[in-house]
């Protein structure tokens, strides 16, 4: 999204609930949202639906976005998530319910599960593996991990989230 097209004043006014600013923000963001949806979704119908849903979510949630810097990334992630949701709905992307995946994991023999968890852990890239080891095995806090790695809290939290997602994906395949 073109950050230059949306002024910080317009964004802030919309965020604070000004109806005219909200209408202007939606009108300004719409072409970029549609373009990104067309590039991301699997069909033109899905792209249109994803763009409409993203605009609706923007309308409802703009007040929760605290920074103009986070706006574009947040909005594009909404569009991407909507495209994925629509693809799953029609069966183009497999969907595994978390409860089904958890039940399948718990039904396995404990020895097999331990081996699979160890293999998932070993499959992680080293920078993710370190964070999981420190947090889940050594039970260190986010701040302690950040200090140990010389990284920010946000970096540690992002790595931990991504590492757990990769392990979950590995285990549910």
C-alpha positions as CSV (number, residue, x, y, z in Angstrom):
1,X,0.0,0.0,0.0
2,X,1.3,3.4,-0.8
3,X,2.0,5.0,2.5
4,X,2.3,8.4,0.8
5,X,-1.4,8.1,-0.4
6,X,-2.6,7.9,3.2
7,X,-1.5,10.8,5.4
8,X,-0.8,10.3,9.1
9,X,-3.5,12.8,9.9
10,X,-6.1,10.9,7.8
11,X,-5.1,7.7,9.4
12,X,-5.3,9.1,12.9
13,X,-8.7,10.8,12.3
14,X,-10.1,7.5,11.0
15,X,-8.6,5.6,13.9
16,X,-10.3,7.9,16.3
17,X,-13.7,7.4,14.6
18,X,-14.2,10.4,12.2
19,X,-16.7,9.2,9.6
20,X,-15.4,11.4,6.8
21,X,-11.8,10.3,7.5
22,X,-13.0,6.7,7.6
23,X,-14.7,7.0,4.2
24,X,-11.6,8.7,2.7
25,X,-9.3,6.0,4.2
26,X,-11.4,3.2,2.7
27,X,-11.5,4.9,-0.7
28,X,-7.8,5.5,-0.7
29,X,-6.9,2.0,0.5
30,X,-9.4,0.2,-1.8
31,X,-7.3,0.1,-5.1
32,X,-4.3,-1.4,-3.3
33,X,-6.4,-3.9,-1.4
34,X,-8.0,-5.1,-4.6
35,X,-4.7,-5.3,-6.5
36,X,-3.1,-7.3,-3.7
37,X,-6.2,-9.6,-3.5
38,X,-6.0,-10.2,-7.2
39,X,-2.3,-11.2,-6.9
40,X,-2.9,-13.3,-3.8
41,X,-6.2,-15.2,-4.2
42,X,-6.7,-18.2,-6.4
43,X,-9.7,-16.8,-8.4
44,X,-11.0,-13.4,-9.3
45,X,-14.2,-14.1,-7.4
46,X,-12.2,-14.9,-4.3
47,X,-10.2,-11.8,-4.8
48,X,-13.3,-9.6,-4.9
49,X,-14.7,-11.4,-1.8
50,X,-11.4,-11.0,0.0
51,X,-11.1,-7.3,-0.8
52,X,-14.6,-6.7,0.4
53,X,-14.0,-8.6,3.6
54,X,-10.7,-6.7,4.2
55,X,-12.4,-3.4,3.7
56,X,-15.1,-4.4,6.2
57,X,-12.5,-5.6,8.7
58,X,-10.6,-2.3,8.2
59,X,-13.8,-0.4,8.9
60,X,-14.5,-2.3,12.1
61,X,-10.9,-2.5,13.4
62,X,-9.0,0.6,12.3
63,X,-9.3,1.9,15.9
64,X,-7.2,-1.0,17.2
65,X,-4.2,-0.2,14.9
66,X,-1.8,1.9,17.0
67,X,0.7,3.0,14.4
68,X,0.6,4.2,10.9
69,X,3.8,2.1,10.3
70,X,1.9,-1.1,11.1
71,X,-1.1,-0.2,9.0
72,X,0.0,-1.6,5.6
73,X,1.4,-4.8,7.0
74,X,-1.7,-5.4,9.1
75,X,-4.0,-4.7,6.1
76,X,-2.1,-7.0,3.7
77,X,-2.1,-9.8,6.3
78,X,-5.9,-9.4,6.5
79,X,-6.2,-9.8,2.7
80,X,-3.8,-12.8,2.7
81,X,-5.7,-14.5,5.5
82,X,-9.0,-13.9,3.7
83,X,-7.7,-15.4,0.5
84,X,-6.5,-18.4,2.4
85,X,-9.8,-18.8,4.2
86,X,-11.7,-18.6,0.9
87,X,-9.4,-21.2,-0.7
88,X,-9.9,-23.5,2.3
89,X,-13.7,-23.1,2.0
90,X,-13.7,-24.5,-1.5
91,X,-11.2,-27.2,-0.7
92,X,-8.2,-25.8,-2.6
93,X,-6.1,-25.7,0.5
94,X,-6.5,-28.6,3.0
95,X,-7.8,-27.6,6.4
96,X,-7.0,-29.5,9.6
97,X,-9.0,-28.6,12.6
98,X,-6.8,-28.1,15.6
99,X,-8.9,-30.4,17.7
100,X,-8.6,-33.2,15.1
101,X,-4.8,-32.7,14.9
102,X,-4.5,-32.8,18.6
103,X,-6.7,-35.9,18.9
104,X,-4.6,-37.6,16.2
105,X,-1.4,-36.7,18.1
106,X,-2.7,-37.9,21.4
107,X,-3.8,-41.2,19.9
108,X,-0.3,-42.1,19.0
109,X,1.9,-44.2,21.3
110,X,4.0,-42.1,23.6
111,X,7.3,-43.4,22.3
112,X,6.3,-42.6,18.8
113,X,5.1,-39.1,19.8
114,X,8.4,-38.4,21.6
115,X,10.4,-39.4,18.5
116,X,8.2,-37.2,16.3
117,X,8.6,-34.2,18.6
118,X,12.3,-34.7,18.7
119,X,12.4,-34.9,14.9
120,X,10.2,-31.8,14.6
121,X,12.6,-30.0,17.0
122,X,15.7,-31.0,15.0
123,X,14.0,-29.9,11.8
124,X,13.8,-26.4,13.0
125,X,16.3,-23.8,11.8
126,X,18.9,-23.1,14.6
127,X,17.6,-19.6,15.5
128,X,14.1,-21.1,16.1
129,X,15.4,-24.1,17.9
130,X,17.4,-22.0,20.3
131,X,14.3,-20.0,21.3
132,X,12.1,-23.0,21.8
133,X,14.8,-24.7,23.8
134,X,15.2,-21.7,26.1
135,X,11.5,-21.1,26.5
136,X,9.9,-24.6,26.6
137,X,12.8,-26.6,28.1
138,X,14.8,-24.2,30.2
139,X,11.6,-22.2,31.0
140,X,13.3,-18.9,30.5
141,X,11.2,-15.7,30.2
142,X,10.9,-13.7,27.0
143,X,13.1,-11.0,28.5
144,X,15.8,-13.6,29.6
145,X,15.8,-15.1,26.1
146,X,16.1,-11.6,24.5
147,X,19.1,-10.8,26.8
148,X,20.8,-14.1,26.1
149,X,20.4,-13.8,22.4
150,X,21.0,-10.0,22.2
151,X,17.6,-9.7,20.4
152,X,14.5,-7.6,21.1
153,X,11.4,-9.0,22.9
154,X,9.5,-8.7,19.6
155,X,12.1,-10.8,17.8
156,X,12.0,-13.5,20.4
157,X,8.2,-13.6,20.5
158,X,8.1,-13.8,16.6
159,X,10.7,-16.6,16.5
160,X,8.9,-18.5,19.2
161,X,5.5,-18.2,17.5
162,X,7.0,-19.2,14.1
163,X,8.9,-22.1,15.7
164,X,5.8,-23.5,17.3
165,X,3.9,-23.1,14.1
166,X,6.6,-25.1,12.2
167,X,6.6,-27.8,14.8
168,X,2.8,-28.0,14.7
169,X,2.9,-28.3,11.0
170,X,5.6,-30.9,11.1
171,X,3.6,-33.0,13.7
172,X,0.3,-32.8,11.9
173,X,1.5,-33.8,8.4
